[in-house]
Every structure is written in C-alpha cells, then in structure tokens.
Amino acid sequence: MSAGGSFRTLRLLVMVSLCVFISFSAAAASSPAQEKDSAMENIVTEKKAEESHRQDSADLLIFILLLTLTILTIWLFKHRRFRFLHETGLAMIYGLIVGVILRYVVQVPRDASVVSTNCFVNASPATLLVNVSGKFYEYTLKGEISANEVNDVKDNEMLRKVTFDPEVFFNILLPPIIFHAGYSLKRRHFFRNMGSILAYAFVGTVISCFVIGLLMYGCVVLMKQLGQMGEDFFFTDCLFFGAIVSATDPVTVLAIFHELQVDVDLYALLFGESVLNDAVAVVLSSSIVAYQPQGDNSHTFEVMALLKSFGMFLGVFSGSFSLGVATGIVTALISFLFTKLRDFQLLETALFFLMSWSTFLLAEACGFTGVVAVLFCGITQAHYTFNNLSPESQDRTKQLFELLNFLAENFIFSYMGLTLFTFQNHIFNPMFIVGAFLAVFVGRAANIYPLSFLLNLGRRNKIRSNFQHMMMFAGLRGAMTFALSIRDTATYARQMMFSTNLLVVFFTVWVCGGGTTQMLSCQRIRYAVSDLQIHCSSLYRVGVDSDQDNSVNGSERRSTKQESAWLFRIWYNFDHNYLKPILTHSGPPLTSTLPPCCDPLARFLTSPQAYENECQLKDDDSDLILTDGDISLTYGDITVSTDATGAHTSGRHASDDLDRELAYGDNELVMRGTRLVLPMDDSEPPFTDHLRM
Amino acid sequence: MSAGGSFRTLRLLVMVSLCVFISFSAAAASSPAQEKDSAMENIVTEKKAEESHRQDSADLLIFILLLTLTILTIWLFKHRRFRFLHETGLAMIYGLIVGVILRYVVQVPRDASVVSTNCFVNASPATLLVNVSGKFYEYTLKGEISANEVNDVKDNEMLRKVTFDPEVFFNILLPPIIFHAGYSLKRRHFFRNMGSILAYAFVGTVISCFVIGLLMYGCVVLMKQLGQMGEDFFFTDCLFFGAIVSATDPVTVLAIFHELQVDVDLYALLFGESVLNDAVAVVLSSSIVAYQPQGDNSHTFEVMALLKSFGMFLGVFSGSFSLGVATGIVTALISFLFTKLRDFQLLETALFFLMSWSTFLLAEACGFTGVVAVLFCGITQAHYTFNNLSPESQDRTKQLFELLNFLAENFIFSYMGLTLFTFQNHIFNPMFIVGAFLAVFVGRAANIYPLSFLLNLGRRNKIRSNFQHMMMFAGLRGAMTFALSIRDTATYARQMMFSTNLLVVFFTVWVCGGGTTQMLSCQRIRYAVSDLQIHCSSLYRVGVDSDQDNSVNGSERRSTKQESAWLFRIWYNFDHNYLKPILTHSGPPLTSTLPPCCDPLARFLTSPQAYENECQLKDDDSDLILTDGDISLTYGDITVSTDATGAHTSGRHASDDLDRELAYGDNELVMRGTRLVLPMDDSEPPFTDHLRM
C-alpha cells in the first residue's frame, strides 16, 4: 500500500501540475479569440471589462494552483521527514518555474488595449474622466511609470497582468502574518528574555541598518569611480537598503527548531527578535524615506532633517504601538464585560477578528503603520483577550490566524519566485550584489556578537557562543524585506535594491534554511527528537501554534529568583497585580493588590470570578499542555490547575507565584506532558523536584 | 450582577458607537488638512496615493466598526431572546443610520482631485497612459458613467468613496456565502425532498421571473401612458427585474426555524429552494441580458435570439454545474488518495479552502458563473470530501466558512442600509414601487401554490397548505438580489430597479423576517422550543452548522420505503454503490457492487479501509450528533457507529441500508441526541423502536 500510495500520489501531483499549465494556457489563449468576437459587437467596454475580469481570475488561479501544488509537495516532504527544504523555499521554486514559463514559453501578441495619450492636464489627479466621443469613462490613477517603462507596458501586458499591486502585500498579505506572529508570542520564555530580545530588535536592527548602509555607500562610491553605476544612488538610498534588509524572518529555521525541540531560550530569542525587528525595520525605512533636507539639494546632510526623521521614527513607532495595545485592551475589555458572549462562539470569533482588523485600518487611517499596530495588538490579544475567550473560540481564532498566516506566507514566497522572471525592470549588478551579500553578513555579525557580549555582562543565563553563531546563521530574510522593497520600484536605485534583495532572500532561505539541521549539529546544540515524538506531536498538537516550548532542557531548571531579569520582574508584578485582574478573569482580586484607600474602585473593577478563581493557580504564561488519558485535545495556553501544587499556592503573594513558576514551572510541564517530551539525559526525574517542594 | 452587567454593556455599546463616529469624522477631517500640507511639497503623486489609501482605510474602518456594533447588539438580542429582529435586519438599520449621517451631517468641501478632460482617444482602453509634462501616469478603466453623473462625481467625492466597486460583491462577498450554503446542504431531508426542491428552484423561479416580468411590463406601459416614465424601459428590462427579484434568501426565517426546531421537511424545502434558486436567478438574469436581436432595433422579439439566450442559459448553468462538481470530486480524490494528509490539519484545511476558491476562479476564467460553480462545489465537498477529512479539519472548515459567511452576509446587509442614502442615482417612482411589490407577491404565489398542487399529486408526504402559506411568506429577498441589481446601474431602468429592489429587500427582511414567529403560530406549525433546549444547543452545538435537523417530529417516523421519492432512490443507490466507495473511505467495497467482470478495476479503485469499514455502518447522510457523557464535543456529520444496530447491517445490501435509514434513522437520532431534543408528545419512547428491531 505504501509504495502504491506514493505512486498514486506522484501521479496526482503530475496531474495537478498539468492542470496549472493547461488552465494557464487556456487563459492566455482566450484573449485573442475573445478580441475578434468583441470587435463585431457594439458593447466594447463591457466586453473589455469582462475580459479583463476573466484574465484576472486566470492569473489568480495560477497562484491558487501553485499554492495547492506547494501544499501537496510539502505534505510529501513532511511525510518523508525531509527537512532540507521548507515550504517557503518550495513555494519559491514553484514560483520560479512558473515565472520561467510565463517569460520564455508563453508568447502573447502585442496587446492593443493600452493607449498612450497626451492629455492637457496639468496635474495627475486620482480620478480622471475621459470624454470619448460623448461618452464619459472613469479612470483611476494606478501610479507613475518611468519613461523607459512605457514601452514595456505596451509590449508585455501579460507579464504586467500577473504583477500585483505592491500595496496588496502591505495591506492584505502582511497583516495576518504579523498578527499571527504577535498572537503566538505569548511565552514565558519570551518575557524572561525580554531585555535581550528588545536589545537585539531595537539596538541591533539600527546597528545593522547603519553598518549595511555605510558598507553599501562605500560599495556605491567604488562603483561610481569604476564607472559601473549608471544613475544616482544616494546615501539615503543605501541607508534605506540597510533598513529593509535588516528585517529577519527565520520562519524556516523556527519550523525546524520546533520540530527538533531545540533549546527554548534560543527559540525565544530568535523568534522574539524576528517579530520585533520587522516592526523596527518598517518604521526605520519610512523614517529614512522621510529624511528630506530643505532646499534644492536634497541629498546633503542636515541636522534638522535628521532630527525630524528621528522624531518621526519615535512618533510613528510609539503611535502604532499605543494604537495596537489600545485596541487589544478594548477587545479584552469587551470580552471581559460581555461574558455571556462566550455562549456564541461565532460572534466571539467574529468580534475578535474584526477588532484585530480594525487596528490595522485605524492605524493606517491615522497615518501610523498598520503592520506595527497589528503586531502589538496581537501580543496584547494573546496576553489578555485570549484568556477571556471560550475554549472553542481560543481554538477557532488560533486556527483561523494560523491558516491565514500559512496562506499569505506561501503566497508571498511563491510570488517572490515568480517575480524573479516576470518583473520587468531588474537591474542585476554583480558588484552591487557581492557588496550586498558581504554587507548583510557583516551587518548581522555587528548586530549579534557585540550585543551578545554586552548582554552577557548582565545575564546570569549567558548566551553561549554556539547560540550566537546559530543566531548569526539564522538571519534569514523573507516576506517583510520583499514587501518593503517591492513597494517602490520607480527609481534606478530602488530597482537595483529590489533585484539584489530577491537574491538575498533566495540565498538565505535555501542555503541557511536548508542547512539548519547541519548547523545545529555542527554547533552541538542539542535537541530532543525521535520518531515517536514527531508522531506524537503531529497527533496531539492540534490547534497549538508552532512555538509550544515544551521541550525541557537541563539548563532551564537552574533558573532561580536572582536569574530572572529585573525588567521582567517589574513587568510581571505590575501585570499580575493590576492588569490581569482588570482585563481578565484571572489573577488576584484587586482588593488584595491595591492599597486600602482604593478599595471601592478595586471592588468595582474586579470581576466576581476573580474571587472564585482566587484559590486557583490560573497563570497563563506557563503554557502547559494538558494531555489527558483519553481525550486527544491540547489546550495550548490554558493552564488547568487540578494538581496539589496549584491548590497550595492560594494564599501566597504574586512574587512567590513568580518564583515558583520560574523554578518549578517546567517540572510541572514534564509531569503533565510526559507523553510528548522525552526527558533529557541530564535532567533529574521530575517527580523528585516536585515532591521536594 | 445581571443588572450591573447589562448597564455596563449598554455603556460600552454607546462607547463603541461613539468610536465609529469619532473615527469617521477624523477620517473625514483629515482630507483637507493633508491637502494643504502636500501642496508645499514636490512629491504630489506619492502624497495623493497615501492620502487616498488613508481615506480607503477610514472607509473600510467604518464598515468594520459597523459590523462590530452589529455583533454586540446581536449578542444582546440573542441573550435576551429577542426574535423580532435578525442580525441582518439589524445590520441594515445601522447601515441606514450611518448612511444618513454621511449624507446629511458630514460636509466635505468640493474635491479637486477629479479632473474632466477631453482626450483624443477613439476608444476606451483598459489601460491609459497619460503624459503630464514629461511624466507618464498609468490609469485603469473603472467604467462608463452617464453624462448626468459627471457632476455628481465632481461634487460628492466622499459619498463615492464609501461606494464599493459592485464587482466586490460578486467576486469577494457572495462566494463564501453561497459556498457555505452548499456546504451546509448535506441533509437527508434535502435529498429526500430533492424532486420538490428542484421543481421549486427551477420551474418555480422561471415562473416567478416571467410572471413578475409580465406584470412589470404592464405597469411600465401604464406608466408610459400616464407620462410617469421618463426614459426607455424595455420588456427585457422587466424580465431582468423578474429574474433578479426571484432569488429568495430566507436567512432570517431559517435562523428562527432553526432556533424553534420547526418541521424538518419545511426547513429542507425552504433552504434547498433558496440555495438553488440563487443559482437559477444568476444564470437566468445573465441570459436575459445576453438576449440581443440582430440589427439596429434591439428590443424587438426574435426567435433566434431567444433560442440563443435559452442555449446560453443551459450552457452556462450546466458548465458551472459540472465545473463545480468536478472540482469537488478532484478535492475528494486528493483527500482520498493523500490519506496521510490527515495528520497535518493545517495543510488539509488550506488545501480544501484553496480548491474551493479555485472553483470560483476557474469558472470565471472560463466564462461560466463562479457563484453557481461554487454552490455545487460546496454540495459535492459536503457529500464526499467532508467524509475524508480528519475530524479536526471537518470542524475547521465548517467554522471557517461559517465565519466568512457571517461576516460577508452582515457586511452586505449593512452596506445595503448605507446605500439607501449614499447611492447618488436613486429613482424612486411610487407607481413602479407599488407595482413591483404587487408583482413580487403575485410571482411568489404563482411559484408556490400551483407547483405545490402539482407536487402533491406525486408526493405521499403532502406539502400541507399551512406549509405552503409559510413558504409563500418566507420569500425574503436578500444578498443575491442586491448584488445582482447593484452590478449595473448605468441606465435609467437599472437605477429604478435598484432603488425598488432595495425597498423590497428592506420590507421583506424587516416585516416578513420579523413576523416569522407570529406567522408560525398563526399557521399552527408546531415547533419544539424550551429554555432548556436553547441553552443546551448553545452549549453543545459547537461547530455544527445551523441546520442540524435534529428535531424529531412524529410525522417523520412514518416515512417508509414507498414514501421516498423515486428520484432520491435512484440517486441514493448509485451514490451509495459507486460514488461513495470511489471517492470516500465509506460505503460497500466496489467488488461487491460492480458486476464480476469489472473485478480487477473494482479492486484497484476500492480503498483498503473500505473493507475494514465494511462491517460498520458508515453512513454520512444521517447527521447524527454524538453527545457523549463527558466530552462536550459535537461531531456534526460523522456517524460513529458503536451501537448494535450498526454492527448488524454488515451483510446487507444498499437498498436495505436505505430502508433502515429512512425508517430508523431518526430514532437513532433521538437515542443519541437525548440531551438535545425534547421528545414530542406524539412520539413513542425511542427505546421501544430500537429494541423492536
């Protein structure tokens, strides 16, 4: 059966791929046939709109079938435990193949539907009314095209058709990806390493941006002297390049980490950094674009413009941050107040979805960055709102955003592959490309190593050198870099950046992504993997997102009170004592944490359930997995406290909770998660620890 | 707590509604301020694009907040068991309110971004390149506007901004609604009443279309003689009106039926008819538009043109039908062959979603009707693919499409409310409106009563007169009528139709929808409702879609072998013996159903699981709900056969299965669903039946 099954599978794959090309060529062939037909009739406009709609459908269909093909192949890979190529890398390969076919195989006759005209308009309005022999037609502005593109537009309409509006990436595809990242970022290990993550994400990204920018400027100056550079390439362009290429996206690496159960701290550092540096890179790049000195000579250095850019960075970032957090808190409040909403899971899920989406729209409407707002909204939702949802809605929302993330991510990567051949204005300059690879490498090194050294001065739980090498290696570039560089490809400099960035993404995803397993063993980073475990995880990890962090390393257990970061400690106490009781039904009642003078207020704000829950250990950062004997259900982030340990803690204070959680949390994990996790060789039997308490 | 809770709730509602208006006015106010700013700078185009993007975000935000508000209010209604206003009716009311505000309260200065120009173009190309002092700008065709609209475009840009491209409804919002309808149409009662449903949907819709068309033509002729009709209104326009207004959408009525557990046959008839007549109305209306006699005088009667239209109707309908079914079957085959895909629910769900979406795109790309293809794809998916999915994916797909349906439906209805005030070219003609209401009423009557009479001649289980009155009453018009009439509002006739249709929708949704409970008791249609039941259903019906049909009426049980329709019987045998074994893992092995000569083929096609399952009763039409003692999980459509009845049937033939299913299916339902269903007074205790067998 197995051999026959895989034979059938292959046959089907071939069938599906045939489908892609047949349907595509049908779509391509339908154009000219339709044209003759429509020439005979009067209603030209209607026919044309219909035809263009058909073409759009066919184009989108290509992508959908590409995604389908990717899914089927991924499944084969997963089934065969083939770890050298991640789904995103695969999506790129399929995109490349279709791109080659579109470019070189399919020949479409010159399209007559593009007309160039010289109009007597002194501006370029958003809406244009054209009077064609008495009839009015409405046209909307799509954008400016450079003079050398004009001929391309006329020549190869078909290739232009499969090119999406770049804003689609920013407004439709990125938000679910970023939200999902934020929504998955609800980990004790994240908050424990918060200081280091913030340092890597903020300081590190800025360092990386400027190091890359300076190196590229050197490269550009050299090229100019060698006569290799055709047009202008300013320092701000170099900095912009540095900013957009600093957004790391180690989705491939993290998928393998998750599968191999690699060290949780390393996982948290990489994941946290990559999530937050996306936000930093977006705002940084828009601030660099906004750097606009006064006067005609717009590419000189000016302190005022720099300060303005810096102010803009702070303003946009903090604005987006507060907007995201605010919407998250409003959603938490709604779900907290409308407790009976839990009976109607559909309404609950819909509300959650709409509120999260409105964050994006609100931020964009206010002039902030929607993607950044959505990220912080996701983190807030995971931290507060999630706890107020009914278990079904928790599953539903997780699954919904998981699906959206999966589709959007693979779409972007397959589009990336396609673009390498269908984009019309590639400028591949070998010297620039070599310089860029070097700069990206140096920039990443300048981010990781010095910062790790500084951070290690303050950390008890050091970031070891093999972890540093791994982080260096995991500096993959992905969706964010692509979306930022395709957003504006009007000038020579931007086109060159775009082409180079594509190559950087391809190289890092295929080479670094593919070599993760080798790198892990080369760096002797231990991981706990067995066939049984993979099998278990695929069976039991239903609806649990990809960073469950339930592997237990020996080093974990040594963390004690002194070891936890002071930042985390302050945050934890504030969150546990005040925010959680106000926004969720868990945590101690406010009456016990606020000073006595605030008693009436505390009474008003505390939910009646908080008193009932008081005797329970309801802590949502501990991420336990409940695998009950008979039910194969996994509650990702719900701590169900039914054991004696939990019941004992009722009278204690928050800081004790924290200690206990830090010291013993993982042991409980081992206890409850025994079916999932194989204890490591250096770990003591979990029960001894537990009983000692 | 309850009083305090509802007070808080109300306060929050006020807060949220304030939000809507504040954010809206902020968005509205931002335009002029931004304009001054941009005038100072050079990069006008970029600024303009940004501004337009902001405005778009703000517009979309209005709708998102409207939906949020709707959800919160619906929840209040559901919580208070207030049945007079359904969520769709509510969404319309909120839409109306915002429409009034946009129209009369907010004043936006005349926008300078629209420029009218006389270009020397002899056609209206899809893409226009405009040369503005050396720079090229690309414009895309949005559509033709009539001469009298030109001033509106310039005057009230803001109102135009909140107007969506009508194609959005057809290409984005309708498909999930229609797919969900098809995907929920997996009911024994549907297949049992298949003949009647097809009659109502096909014959009935055509009757209704022509009756309404003729009546409206009479009305139009009268109006012309009275001088009330300003411009042309042809007979084809009248027929078109008849076609689009014949698509019923009794979502409100069905929601109440579901809640009140009204007779399942009535439910199946109404639901099945409304799902299928949408498809008929779409294809019918496009065929009427395509009716185009040769020569100049394009509004005379011509047999050839009629035949061409009729051929087109058949071609498009059967094409869309076969495309939808084909994609459904391909998906079923993939999920059947890639059995190990079940281990990766995310991939499975994504694949299902993509394949269903590609149906739509494929149909549109081939020139068929995507909505119709999606409907039949949904039915096929529910019937075959669904059975091959893992239980988690079954839940996931159901929940996903439930959510999409919910959002899209409420969006359309709130947009409908908005359009009443923001649409610029309403033509409300009192005489036409009165005529239309009359015609709609007569058309519905001419559909239901004669057909019911004819059907009753053949049916053993008669459609009683109170059922007929209820079906007559439940002829609500909704999303499909709206989407079809907003699609083209270029001519005078179409504008008048659109305005009239809006009123028809409002009236039927509010009056007929709101009066359903009264009508039910007036018609003495019994229903089983109790507080306990509602409570139970909200608790246990997780992931089960809205037509679970698990109420048991006394009349149901009397159905015997002779009573089932011959159409159903033929279909059931073919499906059970050949299709199910090929496409799913259930059903008898093909080796036992095909003649012996086909043995090798049968062996090749039969899944190994089929032999294992042979001794099980795995019938997926019986829609059982498993409510195990401790787990509050509901498997909507999975029959888990653990009882003795199932084991006994192993050696029987398919027709026995059918009899048993028809005769005893409901009893098993009662047995397993005792926690959900209160036995009716005239039903015998379920156990007696069961033991007797």
Interface residues (C-beta under 8 A of the other chain):
Chain A: M1 G5 R8 T9 L12 V16 S23 A26 A27 S30 V44 T45 K48 A49 S52 H53 R54 Q55 S57 A58 L60 L61 I64 L65 L67 T68 I71 L72 I74 W75 K78 H79 A112 S113 V114 V115 S116 T117 N118 C119 F120 V121 N122 A123 S124 P125 A126 T127 L128 L129 V130 N131 V132 S133 G134 K135 F136 Y137 E138 Y139 T140 L141 K142 G143 E144 I145 S146 A147 E149 V150 V153 E157 E167 N171 L333 I334 L337 F338 T339 K340 L341 D343 F344 Q345 L346 L347 T349 A350 L351 F353 L354 M355 W357 S358 F360 L361 L362 E364 A365 C366 G367 G370 E392 R396 Q399 L400 E402 L403 F406 L407 S538 L539 V542 G543 P608 I631
Chain B: M1 G5 R8 T9 L12 V16 S23 A26 A27 S30 V44 T45 K48 A49 S52 H53 R54 Q55 S57 A58 L60 L61 I64 L65 L67 T68 I71 L72 I74 W75 K78 H79 A112 S113 V114 V115 S116 T117 N118 C119 F120 V121 N122 A123 S124 P125 A126 T127 L128 L129 V130 N131 V132 S133 G134 K135 F136 Y137 E138 Y139 T140 L141 K142 G143 E144 I145 S146 A147 E149 V150 V153 E157 E167 N171 L333 I334 L337 F338 T339 K340 L341 D343 F344 Q345 L346 L347 T349 A350 L351 F353 L354 M355 W357 S358 F360 L361 L362 E364 A365 C366 G367 G370 E392 R396 Q399 L400 E402 L403 F406 L407 S538 L539 V542 G543 P608 I631
